[in-house]
Amino acid sequence: MLYLQGIGRLDANRVKNTVITSRMPFPFGGTRLTLHVFAGGQEVFTSRIPAAEQEAALNRMVATRIASLKDAELKPLFGPPPDYPESLINTHATGRAEISFRVEEGGMVVDPMVKNATDPAFGEAALAAIRQWRFLPRVKDGHPIEATASLPFVFTPPS
C-alpha cells in the first residue's frame, strides 16, 4: 500500500506536525512500515537509510543548524520519550529518573548514567531513551563544544 500526503512548505527550525489517519487492513503491531520523505521532487529521507548514512545526515543537519550561531546553549533536537517499564505496569507506580551525560560537538549523547531514580527500572528506561536523543551542541565563539547536562524524566503509568 502507498499513502501520499502533501504537507506544504517546510521551513528550517520550524516544527510542522502532520497526521496521517487511515485504517490498516492488517494488525498494525505485526507490520513494518517504511517512511520516505520527498522535498522538491527528490527523496530526502527514508527509514531504510543504513545507520552510517543516517549518522552522516544527522551530522550535516546539526552543523547546518548551528553554522550561523556565535554562542548558544545546549538544546535538544529530537529524541523519544522513555517507555514505561513493563516490569512496573501492574504496580501503577509513578516515578522519576535523572540522567547525566555529555553531548559531544556533533550533538551525540555520550556516557549517559543514571544520577538517581525512584526505581532502577525507571533509570534503565530513561537511559534507553536518552541514548537515542540528538542535541544541538553548545556553541562558544562560533564553535561547537562538548557540554555536560542532566535531564529529569517523569514516569506515569499507561492508562
Secondary structure, 3 states (H helix, E strand, C coil): CCCCCCCCCCCCCCCCCCCCCCCCCCCHHHCCCCCEEEECCEEEEECCCCHHHHHHHHHHHHHHHHCCCCCECCEEEECCCCCCCHHHHHHCCCEEEEEEEEECCCCEEEEEEEEEECCHHHHHHHHHHHCCCEEECEEECCEEECEEEEEEEEECCCC
